[in-house]
């Protein structure tokens, strides 16, 4: 093998809101992109290159978040935590927390923020895959370990595509082996002045009648869980909330999924109804001055 062939390709920006193919991943690129996009994609990122990026980004303070990295295709998806991006998910996260705290669950709600979750080779320490959410929580009493997977993850996107957000939802369920229970994808679209919230869960694709008939030997395969968008709520700035599910505008986060136990006393599901979602959307638009 020639020396040139054995050298790693230089990480280069593939795409974001406006294409800069061929630019090296360096500070000038980051500064330029922060003003124009909240996400972009970098190619030719080998596991060794990813290790260097992971180490150096903490040292020189580069303002980006690892949205998703997979070593098999050497593609790194990066999120820029712009003001617009952060407001989008932090307001929703705070609303969910406030509802939980109102039921006396504040001490049980452990925020995970942009904690890094990854899989590495046990011998070489090479990164196989890595990702960071925007907001999320884990139940402190049921999962006390600091590195435990969250049960709720919120992922936001402005210039980021819905397809990449959905890809990340699938990644959360696969990487956590379904220890992540709910993923909320929040997409702001300034063109049609809307906020779209998708609720994803890993669910069995077998109806109950079929599940009852399957043999014990086939149980594991037949009841495999598949990431599924179980609800979509669209909030239009001018027209209000338009749900596309039969729950009449209610975005329900099931208590058992969040806290991994049965509710007691006045504890119940976290429900964001029309009023709560309108407050959230109004806060987002007002903060963004749009």
Secondary structure, DSSP 8 states (H G I E B T S, - for coil): --HHHHS----EEEEESS--TT-BSSHHHHHHHHTT-SEEEEE---HHHHHHHHHHHHHHT---EEEEEETTTTEEEEE---HHHHHHHHHHHHHHHHHHHHTT-GGGEEE-TT-EEEEE-TTT--EEEEEE-SEEEEETTT--STT---SEEEEEESSS-HHHHHHHHHHHHHHTTT---EEEEEEEETTTTEEEEEEEEEEESS-HHHHHHS-GGGHHHHT-EEEEEEEEEEEETTTEEEESSTTTT-EEE-HHHHHSS---TT---EEE-HHHHHHHHHHHHHHHT-
